[in-house]
């Protein structure tokens, strides 16, 4: 599992996919999320703008990314 540290309160799902280099472009992130390829905390999520906070775990194409806050 990969850990991503954020300095803000949250990061949007499509932005996380780009930041973690799981997709190449924002357009690819949009299509993948709308196709139901991402899961947040074990549940399929089709909201590109889903706000992810520290403690959330995203599963995408066989990889998992955990969100951490820089203050933790």
C-alpha positions in Angstrom: 0.0 0.0 0.0 1.2 3.5 -0.9 0.8 6.4 1.4 0.1 9.9 0.2 0.6 12.8 2.5 -1.6 15.9 2.1 -1.1 19.3 3.7 -4.7 20.4 3.1 -8.0 19.2 4.8 -8.9 17.0 1.8 -8.0 16.0 -1.7 -10.5 15.2 -4.4 -10.5 11.7 -5.8 -9.6 12.6 -9.4 -6.8 14.8 -8.1 -5.5 12.0 -6.0 -5.4 9.6 -8.9 -3.2 12.1 -10.8 -1.1 13.0 -7.8 -0.3 9.4 -7.1 0.5 8.8 -10.8 -2.2 6.2 -11.1 -3.5 8.0 -14.3 -1.7 10.2 -16.8 -4.3 12.9 -17.2 -7.3 14.5 -15.6 -9.5 13.2 -18.5 -8.3 9.6 -17.8 -9.1 10.1 -14.1 -12.6 11.4 -15.0 -13.4 8.4 -17.2 -12.0 5.8 -14.8 -14.0 7.2 -11.8 -17.2 7.5 -13.8 -16.7 3.9 -15.0 -16.6 2.7 -11.4 -12.9 1.7 -11.3 -12.2 3.4 -8.0 -13.2 2.3 -4.5 -13.0 4.5 -1.4 -12.8 2.6 1.9 -14.1 -0.6 0.2 -17.1 1.0 -1.6 -17.1 1.8 -5.3 -17.1 5.6 -5.8 -18.2 7.2 -9.0 -17.9 10.8 -7.7 -14.8 12.5 -9.2 -15.0 15.3 -6.7 -15.3 12.9 -3.7 -13.4 14.6 -0.8 -10.8 12.3 0.6 -9.4 12.9 4.1 -6.7 11.4 6.3 -7.5 7.8 7.0 -9.3 7.1 3.7 -8.0 4.3 1.5 -8.5 4.3 -2.3 -8.3 1.1 -4.3 -7.7 1.6 -8.1 -6.7 -0.9 -10.7 -5.2 -3.3 -8.2 -3.3 -0.7 -6.2 -4.2 0.9 -2.8 -3.4 4.4 -1.6 -3.8 5.5 2.0 -4.3 9.2 2.7 -2.3 10.8 5.5 -2.3 14.3 6.9 1.1 16.1 7.1 0.3 16.9 10.8 0.0 13.3 11.8 
